């Protein structure tokens, strides 16, 4: 039947067939609507993909962890100091003069009593000659005074004898007594002048001796502050001409230790240090004393710690800068974590806190800076990954060497968080992670 109909229709003339509908024209507004709908569909698909990706990776761990290990930890106090001789003897001049001769120089090995400097002796010898002449004059004056006194005594005795016979007046007696008294006084004065002249002569001889300067100790000259022809003035204070180090085979390091670390430093502790002159060599030292005199520079308080150093080869020189490490405590095979784990903090503070283990940390009473530091260590914590989130585990921190810290409250082998995995920009479900200050 369908075949017959199709044949009939095909047989009809074209003019008698039903006309086809005309296409509807597409306006500009409809084209914009179609483009907008397509864009919305693409955006919706992209958002759905991102949300799906986030849901798929929401619980995936993005933390970088390291295991808790057993390690040897040595806690040290660092400081910077200066090498100095144990005893230094400044050599000065007790008299003023012109440097005539030098008998020692830098690095000279000297012994006690050895000649170092001679000042021009001309003035000192002249002073000795003058004092000698004054002494001779005083002696001559004394001899004259004695003769005068003897004559006055004879006259006085004769006048007294005549007065008994009433042959002289009382005025003559008084005059003879006055002359006798003056002569006796002059004798006493001349005697004192002799002692004064002798003292001046001794002083002149002593100055002559002091013009020759000798070493007071055995040692090495480490400083020379004069040259030939230089004037030395010792009117107010004795100028230092040389500085002699008694023994450079035994030296000291004076190190400035910060007040925050000085409480751990005690006499007898071992130490090591390096100097820039011998960068590949480490030298040993022992804490000799901790001085109580504070030194304040730019609001920083430090204390002088003196360390004894053996220098048998005399490689170390006075004035060298020493980078000191003072051994405080050494522990072997203790449970330890990297300091990064102690500094790590999850961003946003939404991590889960784990209860402290039994017999764990108790708050220490605040009794000064030391107690505060102890309390801060006791309140420390590390983070582990559990179910894709960062879980805080409270621990007690012990000694540290700057990179590893002794801890208690966590077992060796546990994985602790130190950072976020490389290449991950989004935080995990626990609120993300970050590095604490």
Legacy VTK file of the C-alpha trace (Angstrom):
# vtk DataFile Version 3.0
C-alpha trace
ASCII
DATASET POLYDATA
POINTS 437 float
0.000 0.000 0.000
2.780 2.376 0.801
4.379 1.554 -2.520
1.214 2.603 -4.377
0.992 5.878 -2.492
4.581 6.694 -3.181
3.973 5.967 -6.858
0.940 8.225 -6.926
2.768 11.072 -5.320
5.687 10.652 -7.619
3.369 10.746 -10.580
1.782 14.038 -9.655
3.116 17.111 -11.291
5.407 19.279 -9.328
2.998 22.184 -9.366
0.276 20.096 -7.701
2.569 18.822 -4.815
2.379 20.418 -1.289
5.022 23.189 -0.992
7.939 22.747 1.564
8.097 25.058 4.653
10.506 27.995 4.425
13.539 27.979 6.870
13.233 30.308 9.882
15.923 33.037 9.823
18.423 32.951 12.830
18.614 36.351 14.508
21.727 37.844 16.162
20.147 37.642 19.660
19.564 33.916 19.327
23.197 33.377 18.273
24.444 35.162 21.464
22.112 33.089 23.635
23.385 29.867 22.131
27.074 30.933 22.659
26.405 31.918 26.298
24.715 28.625 27.037
27.692 26.768 25.618
30.120 28.775 27.730
28.117 28.095 30.878
28.143 24.393 30.134
31.947 24.430 29.687
32.469 26.373 32.937
30.150 24.040 34.841
32.068 21.053 33.543
35.406 22.616 34.578
34.151 23.429 38.102
32.764 19.928 38.462
36.147 18.514 37.440
38.036 20.685 39.952
35.634 19.742 42.762
35.935 16.107 41.873
39.740 16.393 41.888
39.686 18.083 45.279
37.339 15.452 46.695
39.546 12.728 45.338
42.688 14.253 46.921
41.163 15.719 50.077
42.343 12.887 52.269
45.678 12.286 50.545
48.657 13.123 52.788
50.819 16.048 51.610
53.234 15.928 54.557
56.949 15.187 54.511
57.937 13.058 57.495
61.106 11.686 59.042
61.497 8.867 61.556
62.272 9.336 65.227
65.769 7.899 65.781
68.321 7.232 68.464
71.391 9.449 68.208
74.329 10.872 70.136
73.701 14.513 71.060
76.272 16.959 72.353
75.050 20.294 73.680
77.546 23.134 73.399
77.681 26.845 74.088
79.145 28.950 71.310
81.153 32.105 71.932
83.781 34.314 70.350
86.956 35.283 72.172
90.523 36.511 71.876
93.772 34.676 72.553
95.959 36.343 75.179
99.117 35.445 77.109
98.481 34.326 80.674
100.802 37.025 82.075
102.007 40.125 80.267
104.557 42.483 81.824
104.641 46.090 80.608
108.140 47.583 80.766
108.171 51.318 81.529
110.636 54.118 82.203
110.945 55.704 85.642
112.972 58.667 84.356
112.655 61.022 81.414
115.263 61.120 78.701
116.180 60.457 75.093
116.405 56.873 73.832
120.089 56.283 73.135
120.317 52.551 72.384
117.832 49.705 71.830
118.841 46.145 72.705
115.537 44.303 71.965
112.883 44.239 69.269
109.637 42.456 68.395
109.693 38.695 69.115
112.978 38.959 71.022
113.462 36.238 73.612
114.603 37.971 76.806
115.558 36.884 80.300
115.104 38.639 83.611
117.724 41.395 84.003
118.596 41.545 80.308
119.364 45.036 78.949
116.548 46.432 76.800
116.984 50.208 76.481
119.593 52.822 77.334
118.609 56.462 77.734
121.158 59.202 77.041
123.321 59.128 80.231
124.864 62.619 79.908
122.226 64.445 81.957
122.153 61.741 84.595
125.935 61.714 84.988
125.911 65.488 85.267
123.295 65.244 87.998
125.512 62.762 89.888
128.507 65.095 89.634
126.457 68.036 90.863
125.098 66.066 93.809
128.639 64.953 94.666
129.818 68.564 94.712
126.912 69.609 96.893
127.780 66.874 99.352
131.381 68.071 99.513
130.232 71.636 100.062
127.917 70.508 102.839
130.783 68.705 104.527
132.956 71.818 104.322
130.138 73.906 105.792
129.840 71.430 108.630
133.558 71.667 109.382
133.369 75.459 109.442
130.290 75.364 111.644
132.031 73.051 114.095
135.047 75.375 114.338
132.795 78.376 114.881
130.810 76.516 117.476
134.006 75.478 119.288
135.292 79.061 119.351
131.974 80.377 120.584
131.990 77.774 123.321
135.488 78.851 124.505
134.479 82.504 124.560
131.304 81.681 126.414
133.176 79.693 129.071
135.755 82.478 129.525
133.035 85.092 129.854
131.293 83.056 132.500
134.563 82.752 134.473
135.168 86.498 134.329
131.600 87.182 135.305
132.119 85.242 138.526
134.949 87.644 139.405
132.773 90.595 138.358
135.230 91.485 135.627
132.595 91.570 132.805
129.109 92.884 132.718
125.957 90.850 132.354
125.548 92.125 128.804
128.823 90.506 127.819
127.628 87.201 129.279
124.378 87.402 127.325
126.229 88.226 124.119
128.567 85.274 124.520
125.634 82.938 125.124
123.886 84.206 121.975
126.987 83.678 119.847
127.461 80.220 121.277
123.843 79.278 120.570
124.031 80.489 116.967
127.206 78.526 116.353
125.644 75.346 117.758
122.578 75.799 115.548
124.737 76.333 112.492
126.528 73.075 113.242
123.244 71.199 113.415
122.082 72.819 110.155
125.315 71.879 108.409
124.907 68.311 109.570
121.370 68.201 108.065
122.664 69.678 104.812
125.106 66.818 104.560
122.291 64.283 104.890
120.308 66.157 102.263
123.267 66.216 99.893
123.784 62.518 100.402
120.118 61.852 99.557
120.401 63.939 96.409
123.493 62.053 95.393
121.732 58.722 95.962
118.783 59.948 93.867
121.114 61.022 91.060
122.844 57.642 91.098
119.462 55.873 91.086
118.283 57.912 88.092
121.492 56.995 86.322
120.762 53.341 87.000
117.149 53.739 85.815
118.371 55.193 82.543
119.430 51.625 81.783
116.142 49.647 81.445
116.213 45.885 81.924
113.661 43.100 81.491
111.797 42.253 84.708
110.844 38.696 83.598
111.702 35.915 81.194
109.558 35.985 78.080
108.998 37.228 74.552
108.690 40.840 73.440
105.257 41.210 71.804
105.162 45.006 71.654
107.730 47.817 71.205
106.569 51.427 71.451
109.834 53.401 71.122
112.631 54.098 68.664
116.153 55.480 68.927
116.102 59.248 69.433
112.585 59.316 70.850
111.967 61.382 73.973
110.557 59.510 76.949
108.560 61.614 79.429
107.722 60.030 82.769
106.636 63.096 84.713
103.049 61.932 85.321
102.834 58.255 84.369
105.464 55.753 83.375
105.266 55.192 79.593
105.171 51.605 78.376
108.212 50.924 76.233
107.867 47.164 75.773
105.255 44.498 76.516
106.661 41.090 77.401
104.614 37.886 77.372
106.079 35.571 79.980
105.177 32.218 78.370
103.539 31.816 74.959
103.476 28.029 75.324
100.557 28.449 77.717
97.883 30.938 76.732
94.282 31.856 77.524
91.135 32.578 75.546
88.885 35.302 76.900
85.456 34.484 75.452
82.289 36.583 75.758
79.373 34.261 76.649
75.792 35.499 76.413
73.862 35.818 79.667
71.299 33.266 78.414
74.029 30.579 78.276
76.307 31.555 81.149
74.344 29.478 83.679
75.465 26.256 81.975
79.170 27.151 81.884
81.316 25.899 84.788
85.037 25.766 85.554
86.647 22.531 84.414
84.442 21.971 81.353
86.122 20.943 78.112
86.036 23.153 75.060
87.328 23.365 71.522
87.998 26.343 69.299
89.221 27.292 65.866
91.090 30.289 64.511
91.039 31.722 61.010
94.772 31.187 60.591
94.367 27.388 60.878
90.859 26.702 59.608
91.297 22.957 59.280
92.650 22.494 62.821
90.724 22.302 66.079
92.394 23.245 69.361
91.487 22.042 72.842
90.883 24.177 75.918
89.567 23.940 79.480
87.369 26.481 81.237
89.550 28.158 83.867
87.036 30.563 85.413
83.784 32.393 84.794
84.148 36.035 85.770
81.198 37.739 87.421
81.832 41.180 85.943
79.126 41.830 83.299
79.975 43.528 80.024
77.189 45.388 78.213
77.428 46.329 74.533
74.390 47.465 72.519
72.048 46.245 75.280
73.584 42.749 75.123
75.005 41.434 78.404
77.909 39.004 78.253
80.343 37.509 80.778
84.048 36.843 80.364
84.892 33.127 80.380
88.628 32.378 80.630
89.892 29.154 79.034
93.374 27.661 79.420
95.115 26.646 76.192
98.336 24.690 75.621
100.434 26.091 72.770
103.557 23.900 72.667
104.411 24.776 69.063
103.578 28.471 69.583
101.335 28.402 66.522
98.696 30.457 68.289
99.499 34.149 68.583
98.191 36.840 70.924
95.174 38.674 69.571
93.839 35.871 67.349
90.058 35.542 67.241
88.850 32.187 68.581
85.484 30.608 67.749
84.788 28.635 70.919
82.527 25.637 71.560
82.132 24.820 75.268
80.936 21.260 75.960
77.931 21.338 78.303
76.610 17.758 78.165
76.990 14.689 75.940
74.327 11.977 75.720
74.622 8.692 73.848
71.861 6.958 71.880
68.930 9.036 73.096
65.568 9.356 71.331
65.865 12.403 69.083
64.016 14.307 66.371
65.206 17.007 63.970
64.592 20.548 65.155
62.424 21.033 62.078
59.852 18.738 63.659
59.692 20.930 66.761
59.214 24.071 64.661
56.476 22.621 62.424
52.957 23.983 62.997
49.834 23.170 60.895
48.337 26.288 59.343
44.955 27.309 60.714
45.422 25.460 64.002
42.847 22.802 63.100
45.059 19.787 63.784
43.910 17.163 66.241
45.679 17.189 69.632
46.603 13.860 71.154
46.367 13.396 74.898
49.611 13.412 76.840
50.867 9.979 77.863
50.681 8.904 81.452
53.494 10.205 83.580
54.060 12.876 80.958
54.750 16.550 81.189
53.842 18.679 84.162
54.114 22.453 84.096
57.280 23.676 85.769
56.946 26.705 88.096
58.284 29.898 86.570
61.359 30.757 88.638
63.265 33.053 86.348
64.534 32.710 82.816
65.943 29.206 83.364
62.606 27.894 84.654
60.788 29.616 81.800
63.067 27.924 79.273
62.495 24.569 80.965
58.739 25.083 80.900
58.884 25.995 77.214
60.746 22.762 76.447
58.260 20.781 78.474
55.351 22.275 76.498
56.852 21.215 73.145
55.084 18.949 70.720
55.511 17.173 67.394
52.974 16.190 64.742
52.328 12.767 63.226
50.020 11.750 60.360
46.923 9.751 61.321
44.136 9.251 58.811
45.521 11.945 56.563
45.480 14.630 59.260
48.219 16.126 61.448
47.894 14.912 65.046
49.862 16.671 67.786
51.833 14.526 70.214
53.096 16.363 73.334
56.722 15.622 74.159
59.411 16.833 76.538
62.473 18.303 74.855
65.931 17.728 76.324
69.410 18.666 75.162
69.999 19.887 71.635
72.986 20.305 69.370
71.292 22.799 67.073
70.034 20.244 64.542
68.735 17.336 66.675
66.909 17.493 70.010
66.442 14.821 72.651
62.739 14.093 73.253
60.626 11.884 75.452
56.977 10.947 74.969
57.328 9.365 71.525
58.771 6.037 70.448
61.722 5.551 68.058
60.599 4.700 64.543
57.540 6.956 64.660
57.191 9.255 61.675
57.012 12.947 62.611
56.084 15.777 60.244
58.804 18.246 59.303
57.322 19.991 56.237
54.827 19.839 53.372
55.576 17.507 50.481
57.232 19.152 47.488
54.861 20.124 44.658
51.727 20.273 46.863
50.182 23.708 47.057
46.919 22.825 48.766
46.481 21.981 52.408
45.205 18.567 53.524
41.886 17.911 55.199
43.310 18.823 58.612
43.530 22.467 57.598
46.880 22.453 55.846
50.389 22.712 57.179
53.127 25.239 57.470
56.488 25.778 59.131
56.348 27.483 62.500
58.752 30.216 63.457
LINES 1 438
437 0 1 2 3 4 5 6 7 8 9 10 11 12 13 14 15 16 17 18 19 20 21 22 23 24 25 26 27 28 29 30 31 32 33 34 35 36 37 38 39 40 41 42 43 44 45 46 47 48 49 50 51 52 53 54 55 56 57 58 59 60 61 62 63 64 65 66 67 68 69 70 71 72 73 74 75 76 77 78 79 80 81 82 83 84 85 86 87 88 89 90 91 92 93 94 95 96 97 98 99 100 101 102 103 104 105 106 107 108 109 110 111 112 113 114 115 116 117 118 119 120 121 122 123 124 125 126 127 128 129 130 131 132 133 134 135 136 137 138 139 140 141 142 143 144 145 146 147 148 149 150 151 152 153 154 155 156 157 158 159 160 161 162 163 164 165 166 167 168 169 170 171 172 173 174 175 176 177 178 179 180 181 182 183 184 185 186 187 188 189 190 191 192 193 194 195 196 197 198 199 200 201 202 203 204 205 206 207 208 209 210 211 212 213 214 215 216 217 218 219 220 221 222 223 224 225 226 227 228 229 230 231 232 233 234 235 236 237 238 239 240 241 242 243 244 245 246 247 248 249 250 251 252 253 254 255 256 257 258 259 260 261 262 263 264 265 266 267 268 269 270 271 272 273 274 275 276 277 278 279 280 281 282 283 284 285 286 287 288 289 290 291 292 293 294 295 296 297 298 299 300 301 302 303 304 305 306 307 308 309 310 311 312 313 314 315 316 317 318 319 320 321 322 323 324 325 326 327 328 329 330 331 332 333 334 335 336 337 338 339 340 341 342 343 344 345 346 347 348 349 350 351 352 353 354 355 356 357 358 359 360 361 362 363 364 365 366 367 368 369 370 371 372 373 374 375 376 377 378 379 380 381 382 383 384 385 386 387 388 389 390 391 392 393 394 395 396 397 398 399 400 401 402 403 404 405 406 407 408 409 410 411 412 413 414 415 416 417 418 419 420 421 422 423 424 425 426 427 428 429 430 431 432 433 434 435 436
